[in-house]
């Protein structure tokens, strides 16, 4: 027998030490106090009724899906336990604290202390580039429920795909072996049968069913079960094909009077003479779990993600928390962020230092967008913060790691970007905020402690989830081999803020750009210039980059392509143009062009799709309404490659008053893509016969295969007009 009691609804909340009386709020839809008000803690109270039969059940768990802050729980006046700050779901055993009739539940949620304790575990909600300091109070951000059971309840399933034999890039393996680690909680020693069912979701392909005799020991445990799937269909990003999903069902049924099988407790043993399972409905009281599996492999080599054995160029953006109380965000609102990313032609999102709504992970898995997931360990974490997070990592792996779209973890984030300052908002109190007090130790003395703490979290996460790469610290570049870096020009000079210049100076440090961005001023030019520079890289292969950010987490001027109301900024169009999977690219000049001089720019054809492109390209150079030169040519590119497409060459007009633009158009069915470059002309200047080129004259651009992109030009051009279109 099992029962789940939903505790969402109207609760009573009070602030300790405050003069106001307790007030009713809807949990998790409302915050305990208005946003922007800083309180040390919030105390929630809820009363519910239980019958004597329900109290008699030996198993009882209080499950909290989302909490912002540290938690202390009291039930009927008794202290149940406490948990540090974190964003993973929490579960506390409450058997023995319940009583028949009325039960009083009290949950206290604490904010970080003045000494900075647990501040590092607030993730994006404590990052100054995401939100003004003190915006969100501590509180319950997800549903709460009470689970009552007898015997076994399944708490989560972790799956891992292993192909049989060597993996050939671009081709599905003949057979894959799927490992399922089934986590459970048992009230007593139980023997029974655990069944696995793996079925294709919305397409025709073989499935698999398997049954194992298992035994459960009292308390928490796990069974390791395997099944083999023939002729699988791969999950991949949308431009390479369909993201095939399989539906996984795990059912456990206790066998009355059955003897426990011999062997190690908590491991499955196949029953003798096992037969294919029928498709009947599970009997009442059977513990079950359902989820989705994507047949794919992921590796991280020298700063580049490899999906199904092929290098993946990430055309990505960082996803910030929604601009409202987390519990007030519905599934459709959360999934809208992923749909916007797909509209912008992105194939990757980085979930920036928070746990997103489950609808985000489901939408990304269905639309074929990979997710790089941060755990909320930010700033300079203390050993106590890292230890608290390590206790929560199993919850992260069971919830977030259950989705196929999640391909990687990062154990800690790069240092904060330039903070946002919003007049009239909560940022005015940032100077005296309890969350941003002066640091106690010099940064250099804290560095070894921080590195050891982060390394311990990364090691623990890799052991729990061996199927995904773990990046120890995002943004920590390496000068000698592939790594990831971040680009925030800030107050740099124009030359230092030139992304192409930086990529040429430190090419190996920026194989993968974990975050790059500026605020609304100059955002469109910067976003387009960085992405195009990464796609043209010729110094070494490139793994792509993630623009900071896809959305704003608070009203006002921010880094997002979409503001807090969901309206696109001008940079959204420019970034979409830069992220088309197949398009022509020009390498812009590294210096302003001299009027009357000769222009010679190399052109490239980039193809991120899984099919070979055959078609025609055309370039035009216009001065105002006058066509200076044009050429139509045939072009061809293999899957996942960058190839030279010729040169654009023309004599520039002598008058510097006319705007000169370069228009590139690609027609390779079913792809139609257009891009417009505004070419910079030097003010004044005499006409010379000198050639202004992005590469030395006579040097042909080099071709790269699937692992490489050519390096690129300067951050001196601006996104022009045009109506880029792409059908896939």
C-alpha positions as CSV (number, residue, x, y, z in Angstrom):
1,X,0.0,0.0,0.0
2,X,1.3,3.5,-0.8
3,X,-0.2,6.9,-0.8
4,X,1.1,10.4,-1.8
5,X,-0.3,13.4,0.0
6,X,0.1,16.7,-1.9
7,X,1.0,19.4,0.6
8,X,0.9,22.3,-1.9
9,X,-1.7,25.0,-1.3
10,X,-2.3,27.6,1.4
11,X,0.4,27.7,4.1
12,X,1.0,30.2,6.9
13,X,4.3,32.0,6.9
14,X,6.0,34.4,9.3
15,X,9.4,36.1,9.6
16,X,11.1,35.5,13.0
17,X,11.7,38.8,14.8
18,X,9.4,40.8,12.5
19,X,6.5,42.8,13.9
20,X,3.9,41.7,11.3
21,X,1.6,38.8,12.1
22,X,1.8,35.5,10.1
23,X,0.1,35.6,6.8
24,X,-1.3,33.0,4.4
25,X,0.4,32.4,1.0
26,X,0.2,29.8,-1.8
27,X,3.1,27.4,-1.8
28,X,5.0,27.2,-4.0
29,X,3.4,30.0,-6.1
30,X,4.2,32.9,-3.8
31,X,7.4,34.1,-2.0
32,X,7.3,34.4,1.8
33,X,8.0,38.2,1.5
34,X,8.0,40.6,-1.4
35,X,11.0,40.2,-3.7
36,X,13.8,42.5,-2.8
37,X,13.2,42.3,0.9
38,X,16.1,40.8,2.9
39,X,15.1,38.5,5.8
40,X,17.3,36.1,7.7
41,X,14.7,33.2,7.5
42,X,11.1,32.4,6.8
43,X,9.0,29.9,8.8
44,X,6.3,27.9,7.0
45,X,3.4,26.2,8.8
46,X,0.9,23.7,7.4
47,X,-1.7,21.4,9.1
48,X,-2.9,18.2,7.5
49,X,-5.0,15.2,8.6
50,X,-4.1,11.5,8.6
51,X,-6.1,8.4,9.3
52,X,-5.0,5.6,11.7
53,X,-4.4,3.2,8.7
54,X,-2.1,5.7,7.1
55,X,-0.1,6.4,10.2
56,X,0.3,2.6,10.7
57,X,2.3,2.4,7.5
58,X,6.0,1.9,8.4
59,X,7.4,4.2,5.7
60,X,7.0,7.9,5.5
61,X,9.0,10.5,3.6
62,X,8.6,14.3,3.4
63,X,9.7,15.3,-0.1
64,X,10.5,19.0,-1.0
65,X,11.0,19.5,-4.7
66,X,12.6,22.9,-4.4
67,X,14.1,25.0,-1.6
68,X,16.0,28.2,-1.7
69,X,18.1,28.2,1.5
70,X,18.9,25.9,4.4
71,X,16.1,23.8,5.8
72,X,15.0,22.8,9.3
73,X,11.9,20.7,9.7
74,X,9.7,20.2,12.8
75,X,6.7,17.9,12.9
76,X,4.3,17.9,15.7
77,X,6.8,19.8,17.8
78,X,9.6,17.4,17.3
79,X,12.8,18.2,15.4
80,X,13.0,16.0,12.3
81,X,16.2,17.3,10.9
82,X,17.9,20.0,8.8
83,X,19.6,20.2,5.5
84,X,22.1,22.9,4.1
85,X,21.2,25.2,1.2
86,X,20.9,23.6,-2.2
87,X,18.6,23.2,-5.1
88,X,18.3,19.4,-5.4
89,X,15.1,17.8,-4.1
90,X,15.1,17.0,-0.4
91,X,13.6,13.9,1.3
92,X,13.5,13.4,5.1
93,X,12.2,10.3,6.8
94,X,9.3,11.2,9.1
95,X,8.1,7.8,10.2
96,X,7.5,7.9,14.0
97,X,6.7,11.6,14.0
98,X,3.2,11.3,12.5
99,X,0.0,10.8,14.5
100,X,-3.6,10.0,13.6
101,X,-5.8,13.1,13.2
102,X,-4.3,16.6,13.0
103,X,-0.5,17.0,12.2
104,X,1.4,20.3,12.4
105,X,4.4,20.7,10.0
106,X,6.8,23.6,10.4
107,X,9.6,24.3,7.9
108,X,12.2,27.0,8.5
109,X,14.2,28.2,5.5
110,X,17.3,30.1,6.2
111,X,19.3,32.7,4.2
112,X,23.1,32.7,4.0
113,X,24.7,34.1,7.2
114,X,26.6,37.3,7.5
115,X,29.8,35.3,7.6
116,X,29.0,34.0,4.1
117,X,28.1,30.5,5.2
118,X,26.2,28.6,2.5
119,X,26.4,31.6,0.2
120,X,28.2,29.6,-2.5
121,X,25.2,27.1,-2.7
122,X,22.7,29.7,-3.8
123,X,24.1,29.5,-7.4
124,X,22.7,32.0,-9.9
125,X,20.5,33.6,-7.2
126,X,23.7,35.0,-5.7
127,X,25.4,36.0,-8.9
128,X,25.6,39.8,-9.4
129,X,25.5,39.4,-13.2
130,X,22.2,37.6,-12.9
131,X,20.3,39.4,-10.1
132,X,20.8,42.4,-7.8
133,X,22.0,41.3,-4.4
134,X,19.3,40.4,-2.0
135,X,16.5,40.0,-4.6
136,X,15.2,36.6,-3.6
137,X,14.3,35.7,0.0
138,X,14.7,32.2,1.4
139,X,11.7,30.0,0.8
140,X,10.0,27.0,-0.7
141,X,10.2,27.1,-4.5
142,X,8.7,23.7,-5.4
143,X,5.9,21.4,-4.4
144,X,5.9,19.5,-1.0
145,X,4.4,16.1,-0.5
146,X,4.2,13.3,2.1
147,X,4.8,9.8,0.8
148,X,3.5,6.9,2.9
149,X,4.3,3.3,1.9
150,X,4.9,-0.2,3.1
151,X,7.6,-2.4,1.5
152,X,9.6,-0.7,-1.3
153,X,9.2,2.6,-3.1
154,X,11.4,3.6,-6.1
155,X,13.0,7.0,-5.6
156,X,14.8,7.4,-8.9
157,X,16.5,5.7,-11.9
158,X,19.9,6.5,-13.4
159,X,20.6,5.1,-16.9
160,X,23.8,4.7,-18.8
161,X,24.3,3.6,-22.4
162,X,27.3,1.5,-23.5
163,X,27.6,0.5,-27.2
164,X,28.7,-2.9,-28.1
165,X,32.0,-2.7,-30.0
166,X,33.8,0.4,-31.3
167,X,31.5,3.4,-32.2
168,X,31.6,4.5,-35.8
169,X,30.9,8.3,-36.0
170,X,27.6,9.0,-37.7
171,X,26.4,5.4,-37.6
172,X,24.3,3.8,-34.9
173,X,25.8,0.7,-33.2
174,X,24.2,-2.7,-33.8
175,X,23.5,-3.2,-30.1
176,X,23.7,-1.0,-27.1
177,X,23.6,-2.1,-23.4
178,X,21.6,0.1,-21.1
179,X,22.4,0.1,-17.4
180,X,19.7,1.1,-15.0
181,X,20.6,1.9,-11.4
182,X,17.3,1.8,-9.6
183,X,17.3,3.6,-6.3
184,X,14.8,2.6,-3.7
185,X,13.8,2.9,0.0
186,X,12.5,-0.1,1.8
187,X,10.9,-0.5,5.2
188,X,11.9,-4.2,5.5
189,X,13.7,-6.9,3.7
190,X,11.8,-7.6,0.5
191,X,12.2,-10.1,-2.3
192,X,10.5,-9.5,-5.6
193,X,10.8,-9.0,-9.3
194,X,12.0,-5.8,-11.0
195,X,10.9,-5.3,-14.7
196,X,12.5,-3.0,-17.3
197,X,10.5,-1.9,-20.3
198,X,12.2,0.2,-23.0
199,X,9.9,1.3,-25.8
200,X,10.4,3.8,-28.7
201,X,8.5,7.0,-28.3
202,X,6.7,8.0,-31.6
203,X,8.8,6.0,-34.1
204,X,9.1,2.4,-35.2
205,X,12.1,0.5,-33.8
206,X,12.7,-2.6,-31.7
207,X,12.2,-2.3,-27.9
208,X,13.3,-4.5,-25.1
209,X,11.8,-6.0,-21.9
210,X,13.7,-7.8,-19.1
211,X,12.9,-9.1,-15.6
212,X,15.2,-9.6,-12.7
213,X,14.7,-11.2,-9.3
214,X,16.0,-8.7,-6.7
215,X,16.1,-8.3,-3.0
216,X,15.8,-5.0,-1.1
217,X,17.4,-4.4,2.3
218,X,15.9,-2.0,4.9
219,X,16.8,1.6,4.3
220,X,18.1,3.2,1.1
221,X,19.7,1.0,-1.6
222,X,20.0,0.5,-5.4
223,X,19.8,-2.4,-7.9
224,X,22.1,-2.4,-11.0
225,X,20.1,-3.9,-13.9
226,X,21.1,-4.2,-17.6
227,X,19.2,-4.8,-20.8
228,X,20.4,-4.9,-24.4
229,X,18.7,-3.0,-27.2
230,X,19.1,-4.1,-30.8
231,X,19.2,-1.7,-33.8
232,X,18.9,1.5,-31.7
233,X,18.0,4.9,-33.0
234,X,20.3,7.6,-31.8
235,X,19.4,10.8,-29.9
236,X,21.2,13.8,-31.4
237,X,21.0,17.5,-31.9
238,X,18.2,18.8,-34.2
239,X,20.4,19.8,-37.1
240,X,21.9,16.3,-37.4
241,X,18.6,14.4,-37.3
242,X,15.7,13.4,-35.1
243,X,16.3,13.3,-31.3
244,X,14.9,9.8,-30.8
245,X,13.5,9.1,-27.3
246,X,12.8,5.8,-25.7
247,X,10.3,5.5,-22.8
248,X,11.6,3.6,-19.8
249,X,9.3,1.9,-17.3
250,X,10.7,0.3,-14.1
251,X,8.3,-1.8,-12.1
252,X,8.9,-3.7,-8.8
253,X,6.4,-6.2,-7.6
254,X,6.8,-8.0,-4.3
255,X,6.4,-11.8,-4.5
256,X,4.6,-13.0,-1.4
257,X,6.4,-15.9,0.2
258,X,9.3,-15.8,-2.4
259,X,12.7,-16.5,-1.0
260,X,15.3,-13.9,-1.5
261,X,17.8,-14.9,-4.3
262,X,21.4,-15.7,-3.4
263,X,23.9,-13.1,-4.1
264,X,24.9,-9.6,-2.9
265,X,22.1,-7.6,-1.4
266,X,20.9,-4.8,-3.7
267,X,21.9,-6.3,-7.0
268,X,19.7,-7.9,-9.6
269,X,20.1,-11.6,-10.7
270,X,18.2,-12.8,-13.8
271,X,15.6,-15.4,-13.0
272,X,16.0,-18.9,-14.4
273,X,14.0,-19.4,-17.6
274,X,13.1,-15.7,-17.9
275,X,10.5,-15.0,-20.6
276,X,9.3,-11.9,-22.4
277,X,7.0,-9.8,-20.2
278,X,3.4,-9.2,-21.2
279,X,1.9,-5.8,-21.9
280,X,-0.6,-6.0,-19.1
281,X,-1.1,-3.2,-16.5
282,X,0.8,-3.4,-13.3
283,X,-1.1,-4.7,-10.3
284,X,-2.2,-2.3,-7.6
285,X,0.6,-1.5,-5.1
286,X,3.4,-2.1,-7.6
287,X,6.3,0.4,-7.2
288,X,6.9,2.0,-10.6
289,X,9.0,4.8,-12.3
290,X,8.8,6.2,-15.8
291,X,11.2,8.4,-17.7
292,X,13.0,8.8,-21.0
293,X,16.2,7.4,-22.4
294,X,18.2,8.8,-25.2
295,X,20.7,6.4,-26.9
296,X,23.8,8.6,-27.2
297,X,27.4,8.8,-26.1
298,X,29.2,11.9,-24.8
299,X,32.9,12.7,-24.4
300,X,34.9,15.9,-23.7
301,X,38.2,15.9,-25.5
302,X,40.6,18.8,-25.5
303,X,37.8,21.3,-24.9
304,X,35.3,19.9,-27.5
305,X,32.2,17.9,-26.8
306,X,31.8,14.7,-28.9
307,X,28.3,13.5,-29.3
308,X,27.9,10.0,-30.7
309,X,31.6,10.0,-31.6
310,X,31.4,13.2,-33.7
311,X,32.7,16.7,-32.6
312,X,29.9,19.0,-31.6
313,X,30.1,22.7,-32.3
314,X,28.0,24.4,-29.6
315,X,26.0,27.4,-30.9
316,X,24.8,28.1,-27.4
317,X,23.6,30.5,-24.7
318,X,23.4,30.6,-20.9
319,X,20.0,30.0,-19.5
320,X,19.3,32.1,-16.3
321,X,16.5,31.6,-13.8
322,X,13.1,33.0,-14.9
323,X,12.4,36.6,-13.9
324,X,9.9,35.7,-11.2
325,X,9.7,33.6,-8.1
326,X,10.8,30.1,-9.1
327,X,7.7,28.4,-7.8
328,X,5.5,30.7,-9.9
329,X,6.9,29.5,-13.2
330,X,4.7,27.0,-15.0
331,X,5.7,24.3,-17.4
332,X,4.7,26.2,-20.5
333,X,6.5,29.3,-19.4
334,X,9.7,27.3,-18.7
335,X,9.6,25.3,-21.9
336,X,9.2,28.6,-23.8
337,X,12.9,29.4,-23.1
338,X,13.9,26.2,-25.0
339,X,11.6,27.0,-27.9
340,X,13.1,30.4,-28.2
341,X,16.6,28.9,-28.3
342,X,15.4,26.6,-31.1
343,X,14.0,29.6,-33.0
344,X,17.4,31.3,-32.7
345,X,19.0,28.2,-34.3
346,X,20.8,27.3,-31.1
347,X,21.8,23.6,-30.4
348,X,23.1,24.0,-26.9
349,X,22.1,25.7,-23.6
350,X,24.1,26.1,-20.4
351,X,21.8,25.9,-17.4
352,X,23.7,28.6,-15.5
353,X,24.2,27.8,-11.8
354,X,20.6,26.6,-11.0
355,X,18.2,23.7,-11.4
356,X,15.7,24.6,-14.1
357,X,12.0,23.6,-14.2
358,X,11.5,20.0,-15.3
359,X,9.8,21.3,-18.5
360,X,13.1,22.8,-19.6
361,X,14.8,19.4,-19.6
362,X,11.9,17.7,-21.3
363,X,11.6,20.3,-24.0
364,X,15.3,20.2,-24.7
365,X,15.2,16.4,-24.9
366,X,12.4,16.5,-27.4
367,X,13.7,19.4,-29.5
368,X,17.3,18.1,-29.7
369,X,19.1,20.8,-27.7
370,X,22.0,19.7,-25.5
371,X,22.3,21.0,-22.0
372,X,25.4,21.8,-20.0
373,X,24.3,21.7,-16.4
374,X,26.0,23.7,-13.6
375,X,25.7,22.7,-10.0
376,X,25.2,25.7,-7.7
377,X,28.7,26.0,-6.3
378,X,29.8,29.6,-7.1
379,X,32.4,32.1,-6.0
380,X,35.0,30.9,-3.6
381,X,33.4,28.0,-1.9
382,X,34.4,26.8,1.5
383,X,35.1,23.2,2.4
384,X,31.8,23.1,4.3
385,X,29.9,24.3,1.2
386,X,31.5,21.6,-0.9
387,X,30.8,18.9,1.6
388,X,27.1,20.0,1.8
389,X,26.8,19.9,-1.9
390,X,28.4,16.5,-2.1
391,X,25.5,15.1,0.0
392,X,23.1,16.5,-2.5
393,X,24.8,15.2,-5.7
394,X,22.8,11.9,-5.7
395,X,19.6,14.0,-5.9
396,X,21.0,16.0,-8.8
397,X,22.0,12.9,-10.7
398,X,18.6,11.2,-10.2
399,X,16.5,14.3,-11.2
400,X,18.5,16.3,-13.7
401,X,20.7,13.4,-14.9
402,X,17.6,11.4,-15.9
403,X,17.1,13.6,-19.0
404,X,18.9,12.7,-22.3
405,X,19.5,16.3,-23.2
406,X,22.0,16.8,-20.3
407,X,25.4,15.9,-21.7
408,X,27.8,17.5,-19.1
409,X,28.2,18.9,-15.6
410,X,30.4,21.7,-14.3
411,X,31.3,21.4,-10.6
412,X,31.9,25.2,-10.1
413,X,31.4,28.4,-12.1
414,X,33.9,31.0,-13.3
415,X,34.3,34.3,-11.4
416,X,31.3,36.6,-11.6
417,X,31.0,38.8,-14.6
418,X,30.5,42.6,-14.4
419,X,27.5,43.1,-12.0
420,X,24.3,44.7,-13.1
421,X,23.3,48.0,-11.5
422,X,19.7,49.0,-11.7
423,X,18.6,52.3,-10.3
424,X,15.6,52.2,-8.0
425,X,15.9,48.4,-7.5
426,X,17.2,46.2,-4.8
427,X,20.8,46.8,-6.0
428,X,20.9,50.1,-4.1
429,X,21.2,48.1,-0.9
430,X,24.0,45.8,-2.3
431,X,26.7,47.7,-0.4
432,X,25.3,46.7,3.0
433,X,23.9,43.4,2.0
434,X,24.5,40.4,4.3
435,X,25.4,38.4,1.2
436,X,28.3,40.6,-0.1
437,X,30.4,41.3,3.0
438,X,34.1,41.8,2.8
439,X,36.2,38.8,2.2
440,X,38.3,37.5,5.1
441,X,41.3,36.0,3.4
442,X,43.3,37.3,0.4
443,X,42.3,35.6,-2.8
444,X,45.6,33.9,-3.3
445,X,45.5,32.2,0.1
446,X,41.9,30.9,-0.6
447,X,42.8,29.5,-4.0
448,X,44.3,26.2,-2.9
449,X,41.4,25.6,-0.5
450,X,38.9,26.4,-3.2
451,X,40.5,24.1,-5.7
452,X,40.6,21.2,-3.3
453,X,36.9,21.7,-2.5
454,X,35.9,21.9,-6.1
455,X,38.0,18.9,-7.1
456,X,36.3,16.8,-4.4
457,X,32.8,17.8,-5.8
458,X,33.9,17.0,-9.4
459,X,35.4,13.6,-8.4
460,X,32.2,12.7,-6.5
461,X,30.0,13.8,-9.4
462,X,32.0,11.7,-11.9
463,X,31.7,8.6,-9.7
464,X,27.9,9.0,-9.5
465,X,27.5,9.8,-13.2
466,X,30.2,8.1,-15.3
467,X,28.2,8.6,-18.5
468,X,28.8,12.4,-18.6
469,X,31.9,14.5,-18.6
470,X,32.5,16.7,-15.5
471,X,34.2,20.0,-16.0
472,X,35.9,20.9,-12.8
473,X,35.5,24.7,-13.1
474,X,33.9,26.5,-16.0
475,X,35.9,29.3,-17.5
476,X,39.3,28.0,-16.2
477,X,41.3,28.2,-19.4
478,X,44.5,26.2,-20.2
479,X,47.2,27.7,-22.3
480,X,48.7,24.4,-23.4
481,X,45.7,22.2,-24.3
482,X,42.0,22.5,-25.1
483,X,40.1,24.4,-22.4
484,X,37.2,26.8,-22.0
485,X,37.4,30.5,-21.4
486,X,35.2,33.5,-21.0
487,X,35.0,36.8,-22.9
488,X,33.6,39.9,-21.1
489,X,35.3,43.0,-22.6
490,X,34.2,45.3,-19.8
491,X,36.5,48.3,-19.7
492,X,39.2,46.8,-21.9
493,X,40.5,48.7,-24.9
494,X,38.9,48.2,-28.3
495,X,41.8,46.0,-29.3
496,X,41.7,43.8,-26.2
497,X,37.9,43.6,-26.5
498,X,38.2,42.3,-30.1
499,X,37.2,38.7,-29.8
500,X,39.0,37.6,-32.9
501,X,42.2,39.2,-31.6
502,X,41.9,37.4,-28.3
503,X,41.2,34.0,-30.0
504,X,44.4,34.5,-32.1
505,X,46.5,35.4,-29.0
506,X,45.3,32.5,-26.8
507,X,43.8,30.0,-29.2
508,X,44.3,26.9,-27.0
509,X,42.8,28.7,-23.9
510,X,39.5,29.3,-25.7
511,X,38.7,26.1,-27.5
512,X,35.3,26.3,-25.8
513,X,34.0,29.7,-24.6
514,X,31.8,29.0,-21.6
515,X,30.4,32.5,-21.5
516,X,30.8,35.7,-23.5
517,X,28.7,38.8,-23.5
518,X,28.1,42.5,-22.9
519,X,25.0,44.4,-21.9
520,X,22.5,45.9,-24.4
521,X,24.9,48.5,-25.7
522,X,27.0,46.8,-28.4
523,X,25.4,43.4,-27.7
524,X,24.3,42.6,-31.2
525,X,27.8,43.3,-32.7
526,X,29.7,41.5,-30.0
527,X,27.5,38.4,-30.0
528,X,27.7,38.0,-33.8
529,X,31.4,38.7,-34.0
530,X,32.3,36.2,-31.3
531,X,30.2,33.3,-32.8
532,X,31.4,34.0,-36.3
533,X,35.0,34.2,-35.1
534,X,34.6,30.8,-33.4
535,X,33.1,29.3,-36.5
536,X,36.0,30.5,-38.7
537,X,38.8,29.3,-36.4
538,X,41.8,28.1,-38.2
539,X,44.4,28.1,-35.3
540,X,42.9,24.8,-34.0
541,X,39.5,23.1,-33.8
542,X,36.8,24.9,-31.9
543,X,34.0,23.6,-29.6
544,X,31.8,26.7,-29.9
545,X,30.6,29.0,-27.3
546,X,27.7,30.1,-25.0
547,X,26.4,33.7,-25.1
548,X,25.6,35.2,-21.8
549,X,22.7,35.1,-21.7
550,X,19.5,33.8,-23.4
551,X,17.2,35.7,-21.0
552,X,17.2,38.3,-18.3
553,X,16.5,37.2,-14.7
554,X,15.3,40.6,-13.6
555,X,13.6,43.7,-15.2
556,X,16.0,46.3,-16.5
557,X,19.1,46.5,-18.6
558,X,20.7,43.1,-18.7
559,X,22.8,40.6,-20.7
560,X,19.8,38.6,-22.2
561,X,18.8,38.3,-25.8
562,X,15.3,38.4,-24.4
563,X,14.3,40.9,-21.7
564,X,12.4,40.0,-18.5
565,X,9.0,40.4,-20.4
566,X,10.1,37.9,-23.1
567,X,10.6,40.5,-25.8
568,X,13.6,39.9,-28.1
569,X,16.4,42.5,-28.2
570,X,18.1,43.5,-31.5
571,X,20.9,41.1,-30.6
572,X,18.6,38.2,-30.9
573,X,18.3,38.6,-34.7
574,X,22.0,39.2,-35.1
575,X,22.9,36.1,-33.0
576,X,20.3,34.0,-35.0
577,X,22.0,35.0,-38.2
578,X,25.4,34.0,-36.8
579,X,24.1,30.6,-35.6
580,X,22.4,29.3,-38.8
581,X,23.7,25.7,-39.1
582,X,24.7,26.1,-42.7
583,X,25.7,29.5,-44.1
584,X,28.5,31.5,-45.8
585,X,30.9,33.4,-43.7
586,X,33.3,36.3,-44.5
587,X,36.4,37.0,-42.6
588,X,36.3,40.8,-42.1
589,X,39.2,43.1,-42.4
590,X,41.4,43.6,-39.3
591,X,41.5,47.4,-39.9
592,X,39.3,50.1,-41.4
593,X,39.4,50.1,-45.2
594,X,40.9,52.9,-47.2
595,X,38.4,54.6,-49.6
596,X,39.4,53.8,-53.2
597,X,41.4,50.9,-52.1
598,X,41.0,47.3,-53.1
599,X,39.0,44.8,-51.0
600,X,39.8,41.1,-50.9
601,X,38.1,39.0,-48.3
602,X,38.1,35.2,-47.9
603,X,34.8,33.4,-47.8
604,X,33.9,30.2,-46.0
605,X,31.1,27.7,-46.2
606,X,30.2,26.2,-42.8
607,X,28.0,23.1,-42.5
608,X,27.0,21.9,-39.1
609,X,24.3,19.5,-40.4
610,X,24.6,15.7,-40.9
611,X,24.2,15.8,-44.7
612,X,26.3,17.0,-47.6
613,X,25.4,20.4,-49.0
614,X,25.3,21.1,-52.8
615,X,24.2,24.5,-54.0
616,X,25.2,27.9,-55.1
617,X,26.5,30.9,-53.3
618,X,26.5,34.6,-54.2
619,X,28.3,37.6,-52.9
620,X,27.5,41.2,-53.6
621,X,29.3,44.4,-52.6
622,X,27.1,47.5,-52.5
623,X,27.7,51.1,-51.9
624,X,24.3,52.5,-51.0
625,X,22.0,51.4,-53.8
626,X,24.8,50.9,-56.3
627,X,26.1,47.4,-57.0
628,X,29.9,47.5,-57.1
629,X,30.6,43.8,-57.8
630,X,28.9,40.4,-57.5
631,X,29.7,36.8,-58.2
632,X,27.7,33.6,-58.2
633,X,29.5,30.3,-57.6
634,X,28.9,26.7,-56.9
635,X,29.8,25.4,-53.4
636,X,29.8,22.1,-51.6
637,X,30.6,21.0,-48.0
638,X,30.5,17.7,-46.2
639,X,28.7,17.1,-42.9
640,X,30.2,19.0,-40.0
641,X,32.8,20.8,-42.0
642,X,34.2,24.2,-42.9
643,X,35.5,24.7,-46.4
644,X,36.9,27.7,-48.3
645,X,34.3,29.2,-50.7
646,X,36.5,31.7,-52.6
647,X,37.1,35.4,-52.3
648,X,35.1,38.6,-52.5
649,X,37.2,41.1,-54.4
650,X,36.3,44.7,-55.5
651,X,37.6,48.2,-55.8
652,X,36.0,50.4,-53.1
653,X,34.4,53.8,-54.0
654,X,36.5,56.9,-53.5
655,X,33.7,58.6,-51.5
656,X,33.7,57.6,-47.8
657,X,30.2,58.9,-47.3
658,X,28.4,55.9,-48.8
659,X,27.9,52.8,-46.6
660,X,29.5,49.8,-48.1
661,X,28.0,46.4,-47.4
662,X,28.9,42.8,-48.3
663,X,25.9,40.5,-48.8
664,X,26.3,36.7,-48.8
665,X,23.6,34.3,-49.9
666,X,23.6,30.6,-49.8
667,X,21.0,28.4,-51.6
668,X,21.5,24.7,-51.1
669,X,18.1,23.0,-50.8
670,X,16.6,22.9,-48.3
671,X,18.8,25.7,-46.9
672,X,18.4,29.4,-47.8
673,X,20.6,31.7,-45.7
674,X,21.6,35.3,-46.1
675,X,24.0,37.5,-44.1
676,X,24.9,41.2,-44.4
677,X,28.2,42.7,-43.3
678,X,28.7,46.5,-42.9
679,X,32.3,47.1,-43.9
680,X,34.2,49.8,-42.0
681,X,35.7,52.6,-44.0
682,X,38.4,54.9,-42.6
683,X,37.3,58.5,-42.2
684,X,39.1,60.5,-45.0
685,X,42.3,59.0,-46.2
686,X,43.9,59.0,-49.6
687,X,43.2,56.4,-52.2
688,X,45.9,53.8,-52.4
689,X,46.3,50.7,-54.4
690,X,47.0,48.8,-51.2
691,X,44.9,45.6,-50.7
692,X,43.1,45.5,-47.3
693,X,42.6,41.7,-46.7
694,X,41.9,39.6,-43.7
695,X,44.6,37.1,-44.7
696,X,48.0,37.7,-46.4
697,X,47.5,38.0,-50.1
698,X,48.2,34.8,-51.9
699,X,47.4,32.7,-48.8
700,X,44.4,30.5,-49.4
701,X,42.1,29.7,-46.5
702,X,42.6,26.2,-45.3
703,X,39.9,23.5,-45.2
704,X,38.9,21.7,-42.0
705,X,37.0,18.6,-41.4
706,X,34.4,17.8,-38.8
707,X,36.8,18.5,-35.9
708,X,37.8,22.0,-36.9
709,X,36.7,25.4,-37.7
710,X,38.9,28.2,-39.1
711,X,39.8,31.1,-36.9
712,X,38.5,34.5,-37.6
713,X,38.4,38.1,-38.1
714,X,38.1,41.2,-36.1
715,X,35.3,42.6,-34.0
716,X,35.0,45.7,-36.2
717,X,31.8,45.0,-38.2
718,X,28.2,45.3,-37.4
719,X,25.3,43.1,-38.2
720,X,23.4,44.6,-41.1
721,X,19.9,44.0,-42.5
722,X,18.7,41.1,-44.5
723,X,16.1,38.4,-43.7
724,X,17.9,35.2,-42.9
725,X,15.8,32.1,-43.4
726,X,16.5,28.5,-42.7
727,X,14.4,25.4,-43.2
728,X,15.5,22.1,-41.8
